[in-house]
Amino acid sequence: MQQLTILYRERCPYCAAFRRGLSELVKENPAYLAVPLTWIEETERPDLADPLDYWYVPTVFAGQKKLFEASPADTYPTLKEACRAALEAAMRA
């Protein structure tokens, strides 16, 4: 199983939707709780966030591989599905 790193901002509505999707997914499939997650608030930890290749949050990495990067057009279903895909990828690794 691979660890996921999630870059986010505290007051970001897309990040809040991503977290809500994660909570719903864990309720639907408790096995997702086994995926190790590292959350990095980009404004609090620029030393960890700046070296990574991304523009928008939330962004999910597995190692150095970007699995998902939000865009301003993303809807809640898009964010939840991206979260599911990242969790599934981590579980297969």
Backbone hydrogen bonds, N-H to C=O, Kabsch-Sander energy under -0.5 kcal/mol:
donor,donor_aa,acceptor,acceptor_aa,energy
2,Q,90,A,-2.2
4,L,36,P,-2.8
5,T,61,F,-2.9
6,I,38,T,-3.2
7,L,5,T,-0.5
7,L,59,T,-2.8
8,Y,40,I,-2.2
12,C,9,R,-1.4
16,A,12,C,-2.1
17,A,13,P,-2.1
18,F,14,Y,-2.3
19,R,15,C,-2.5
20,R,16,A,-2.3
21,G,17,A,-2.6
22,L,18,F,-2.4
23,S,19,R,-2.5
24,E,20,R,-2.3
25,L,21,G,-2.7
26,V,22,L,-2.4
27,K,23,S,-1.7
28,E,24,E,-2.1
29,N,25,L,-2.6
32,Y,29,N,-2.2
33,L,30,P,-1.8
34,A,31,A,-1.7
35,V,32,Y,-1.6
38,T,4,L,-2.6
39,W,37,L,-0.5
40,I,6,I,-2.9
41,E,39,W,-0.5
42,E,8,Y,-2.4
42,E,40,I,-0.8
44,E,41,E,-1.2
45,R,41,E,-2.0
48,L,45,R,-1.4
49,A,45,R,-2.2
50,D,46,P,-2.5
52,L,49,A,-1.6
54,Y,52,L,-1.0
59,T,7,L,-1.6
60,V,68,F,-2.8
61,F,5,T,-2.9
62,A,65,K,-2.7
63,G,61,F,-0.5
65,K,62,A,-1.8
66,K,64,Q,-0.5
67,L,60,V,-2.9
67,L,65,K,-0.6
68,F,60,V,-1.5
70,A,58,P,-2.4
74,D,71,S,-2.1
79,L,75,T,-2.3
80,K,76,Y,-2.8
81,E,77,P,-2.4
82,A,78,T,-2.2
83,C,79,L,-2.0
84,R,80,K,-2.4
85,A,81,E,-2.7
86,A,82,A,-2.1
87,L,83,C,-2.5
88,E,84,R,-2.7
89,A,85,A,-2.3
90,A,86,A,-2.3
91,M,87,L,-2.1
92,R,88,E,-1.6
93,A,89,A,-1.2
